[in-house]
Amino acid sequence: MTTRYRVEYALKSHRRDEFIEWIKGLLVVPFILHSDPTAYITETTSRDLVSGAARQQYLGIMRDVERLIEDLREQEARGRPGMAKLRHLVPSVGTFFTPLPLAEAFAIVDGQRAISARRLVSPSFNDVRLLLNTAQCLALARGGFKLMTLDGDVTLYDDGKSLDAGSPVIDALLAMLGRGMSIGIVTAAGYSARSGERYAERLRGLLDALAASATLTQAQKESLFVMGGETNFLFRYSATAGGLEWIEPESWMVADMRAWREDDVREVLDLAEGVLESCVHTMRLRGTVVRKERAVGLVPLPPTDAAEAARVAASGFRPASAITREDLEEVVLGVQRRLENTDVGRRIDFCAFNGGSDVWVDIGDKRLGVRTLQAYLGNIPRAQTLHVGDQFASVGANDFKARLAACTVWIASPAETADMLQRLGGYLDGDVPAGP
């Protein structure tokens, strides 16, 4: 049930995607014109006619947005992005690396979600998000793409869990490898051991399926990569070893990373650690600060026994439980503001994000992670790369910067990832529902 609390929270500027909100606003007009408060009270013989009229208006809006996107792409190609109308309508809109067949995508999503048939519930954020996802998948399937990168938690598996045998995501990923795609799992999890053991634990179901596959060639199996810590540790699946093999950084680091000084990296982590420690103290958070080789994080303390709970209560600290999302985002915004206002924070790429139950500050970000894989695999263009993730809000979301390096799809769960991959596979095979 949507509460006032959830509605107000969703309206916070750092949680909004202005392009999606703008499209939602456009779609409100045909919804209002064709809404019918009495639709479920009285018999309405013209329901199909009304739905058809609404659908045509929705499709017309989508065609107009398509044209605005194409104008933006043309103006950017000419080096005049400020001349694009869409840039003035939605100043924060990013770059589109491919055309987006939005009208065709709307027809597909409308068939799944009955958007034009709804008389009481207007097109939602999720409707538009799935519409954009579908359009992007259609464009890539027709234009060809070579590299798919995916986030880990909430994208491939539930938060803090692993990719276990039986997950529908596994078969979908194997099918993509079988089509000649390279796949990179670009995760914030930072395990620096050269053995790759911790990553193998998280991806055990996928690695076992690769080893057991009799249909994939060795080259296809070895097209699976794991980029850990955003952009700090690179592994590749080895069919010979049956597991992940470490790749020396000297062979894959891009020029931006080679220019970093280790003293600067340490200073960024030191500054971030200081902010996290301060937040724990001033906000009385029931958490602890964890320092890693290329990251620092604030994680909640585990539940305590009754005696410890009594001591915590007496001290004025909060009970042992998950840190609230407002507090997590306060910490993220605080770290970002601190680092962005330092010289070293402008020299070193970093990512501060809300992991759902914790906060992490990583050296590097997913823009660099995707760019690194593109370069390592022969300079794959951005228009031939797809990044799949769950965190694309403007602040505190570590997939956000991937939009600068690749086409993107915004999903909400591993189940949605599996569904998207299966649909994308169908589009690649030419199995596309009839258009508008």
ABEGO torsion letter per residue (X at the ends): XBBAAAAAAAABAAABBAAAAAAAAAAAAAAAAABBAAAAABBBAAAAAAAAAAAAAAAAAAAAAAAAAAAAAAAAAAGBAAABAAAAABAABBBBABBBBAAAAAAAAAAAAGAAABAABBBBAAAAAAAAAAAAAAAAAAAEBABBBBBBBGAABBBGBBBBBGBAAAAAAAAAAAAGBBBBBBBABBBABAAGAAAAAAAAAAAAAAAABAABBAAAAAABBBBBGGAABBBBBBAAAGBBBBBBAAAABBAAAAABBAAAAAAAAAAAAAAAAAAAAAAGBBBBBBBBAABBBBBBBBBBBAAAAAAAAAAGBBBBBBBBAAAAAAAAAAAAAAAAABAAAAABBBBBBBAGABBBBBBEBAAAAAAAAAAAAGGBBAAABBBBBABABABGBAAAAAAAABBBBBBABAAAAAAAAAAAAAAAAGBBBBBX
